[in-house]
Amino acid sequence: MADYGRPSEIGRIATIILGALILLFGVIFLGGGAELAALGGSWYYILCGIALTASGVLTIKGRLLGAWLFLLAWAGTLVWTIYEVGFDGWGWLPRLFGPPIILVLVLVSLPALRRRDTIRQKIRSAV
């Protein structure tokens, strides 16, 4: 009989890969954002890089908070895009093309992350 309370091995591996991808983007944003800020540009990339890096690490660890941090970074990106370019659709394209793709993956991973987080909490409370 299947145990629906435990995350599958595929779900666990998929969330680790997703977390690694988010972590990679976070590190890229941090590095590029620091260079851009040093040249007098926007600090958005540093702030988003911090959020993405933390999100990636937490997602790799199977923490649901990692998904919520990604959602927060995505919402911040939307607000920043409106601030930077207004409602010009072509201006949105380079800023909002990739993040919704990862957002869909994060939303799909929520059940697996929720199960992993629940199991961790049950183990902690049993100890």
N, C-alpha and C positions, 0 to 999 in steps of 0.2 A: 504494500500500500504506500502511495506517495505521501511524503510529509510536506504539506503546503505551507508550513510555518518556516521551513528552512529555505534559504536561497539556493538555487541550483548552482552547480559549478560553472555553467556557462554564464549565468547572471553575475556571479562573482568575478569571473575573468573579464567579462564585458565592462563592468563598472571600473575595474582596475585600468583597463585600456582607455576608457573614456577619461578617467581621472588623470592618466599620464598625458593624454592629448591636451586637456585643459591646463595642466601644469606647464606643458611646453609653451602653449600660447601665453600663459602668465609670465614666464621667464622672458620670452621674446618681447612682450609689452613692457616689462620692467626695464630691460636693456635699452630698447629703442626709445622708450619714454624718458629715461634718464638723459639720453643723448639729446632728444628733442627739447627737454626742459632746460638743459644747459645752454642751448642755443636761443632760449627765450620763448620757446613754444609752449603748448598746452601741457598741463600737469595731468590731464585726463588719463593718459596712457600709463603713468606711474600708479595712479590710484586704481585703475582697472587691472593693471598687472598684479598689484598686491592682492586684490580680491580674487583674481583668477588663480594665482599661485596657491593661495589658501584653499580655494575651492578644489583645486586639483589634488592637493595633499589629503584633504578630508575625504574626497571621493575615493581615492585609492584606499584609504583606511576603512571605507564602507560606511562613512558617516553621512547621514541625511543632511546635516548642516552644509556639506559641500554643495549639494544641489541648490539649497536655498541661497547660498552665497553666489552661485552662478546666476541664479534668477535675479538677484539684486544687481549684479554687474551688468546683466542684459538690460534691465530697466534703466540703470544709470546711463548705459550707452544710448538708449532711445532718447532720454532727456538731453544728453549731451549733443546728439545729432540734431535735435530740434533747435537747440540753442545755437549751434554752429551754422547750420544751413537753412533753418526754417522748414518750410514744407515743400522744398524743391526736391522732387522725386529723384532726379539724377544725382543730386548731392547726397542722398541717402544711400544710394547703391554701394559705394565703396565702404561705407561705415556699417551698414546693416545687412550685407550679403551673407557673410559667414556665420555670425553669431546665431541667427535663427536656426541654422542647420544643427549646430551643437545644442541649441535650446531644445530641439525636438528629441535629440538623443538623451539629454538630461531628463526630460519629462518621461521618456520611455523607461529610464533606469530607476525612477522613483520607487516602484514596488520592490525591486531587488535591494536598493539602499535601505528602504524602510525595514525590510526583513532582517538585513545584516545588523542594522542599528538596534532593533528590538532584541535580537539574540544577544548582542553585546551587553545590553542593559540587564537582561535576565541573568546572564553569567555573573555580572558585577553584583547584583543584588543577592545572589546565592552564596557569594563568597563571604 
